[in-house]
Amino acid sequence: MLGKKVVTAEKHGDTRALFLGLGMVACSVLMYFFIGVTIVPKYKRSIWTKESTCKLMKASIKGKVHCIFNKNSGEENIFRYPCLDVQVNLTALGQVVMLYHTEDTHTRNPKCSYIPGKLENFDEVEKNVENVKINFRKAKIFPCFYDPSREETSVIFKRLYSPDEFIFTLIWPTLMMTGGILIIILVKISQYLSVFAAS
């Protein structure tokens, strides 16, 4: 009787472990799909791939820019922020070009070098942009990224979709899938050994 209870408990444990392994594999597949739909296209579209050094030529605030989040929004959804204009000398080519903070900055507003994260409080936004301007003036020389084909003449300060970032996003789903597969393999080995021992 005790032997039957132990065997039943083992079967339940094997079933739970098997479902855990399958669940981990399924979750990792969903994560791979999400990465493939959202991050991979942005990574492929990123044209600023070559690193160089930029020397600051000018960092000034041109004026306030109105930002509307959707076309049918009212006055409450219109935000303003100071438009920071940063011009740099791309030392690799000896050209004076406009610097953008990231790839998204260039896409969202090609007139300004930097877009603050939160736009609700204008006083905080103004301080934020002023601090960014001061930091650029302090640094004077810093690394930047440009398009080696020169189809896009501007440069960016930071890559959102670099190879390192892309590999980092793949680590967690890869670890989860590896763990799930290992659990499934161990359960199958355990079941095989149980059958072998019983025969």
Order of alpha helices (4+ residues) and beta strands (2+ residues): alpha-beta-beta-beta-alpha-alpha-beta-beta-alpha
